[in-house]
């Protein structure tokens, strides 16, 4: 159990802090809404790469998003709690506990919550096939949309050659990435002093580096091929912190992004339409449609 020691304090810390029972309304009164913003309803929400337990996690925005968005099913598509970091240094402020609290509130309210562990929370993979605090843990899942389409739901790290064959290099890259996120924090602080909205320096740099762009394209193609080989209509993944909706051959590729750079989620409505939402850094944040499914760009297989 040593490899999951980071998970135990997290669970213990929640006990006694959450209500035993919540009201019939899944979302309690305004006190949970940071300004009482309008609650939006979705059929399904997909989020990943929140990296709770790290300083880069935008936990305040994530908790706000979860409080203001209801759904029938919530998929946690990996790297939710960053076990890599917590093994080295414990970091768990109140905002991170609040995110877990919001997820458990959804479980108590009747939302089905499915957790597909990623590489940063890979210790949880030993619990696949079980339920923890009402959360179903699965190595992968198949989501059936409202329109009948079937989507493979995976984190995606198994299609990352660095993770699969050189984990030491992945760990080194993780430290470099953490440094870039620290620069993000400084950049955001300066921009906020001038009244400017949140902007990710690390995401901007990643888009400008040729090798990073090529890596993203290879990853997307590999994930899409896996879904196609299983005869599925699409795939939902995370891992690369790059939100996208693209048609690759016959497969609809969807990446829900992350909550350390872009603060994005993939949502499905009652008709099966899919879109990516960006969550603004504001107490009264309202979702902004970034990429609707209709705008998906077809890419040859």
Protein Blocks (a to p, Z undefined) as FASTA:
>chain_A
ZZmmmmmmmmmmmgopacfbdcfblbacfklnonopacdddfbdcdehklgoiaklcfkl
mmmmmmmoccfbdcdeejkbcfklmmmoccddfklmmmmmmmmmmmmnopacdddddfkl
mmmmmmgoiaeehiacdfbdcdddfkopacdddfhlmmmmklmmommlmmmmmmmmmmmm
mmmmmmmmmmmmnopacddfklmmmmmpmklmmmmmmmmmmmmmmmmmnopabdcdehjo
pacdddehjbccddebiaklnopaddddfkopacdddddddfkbccddfbdfklpccddZ
Z
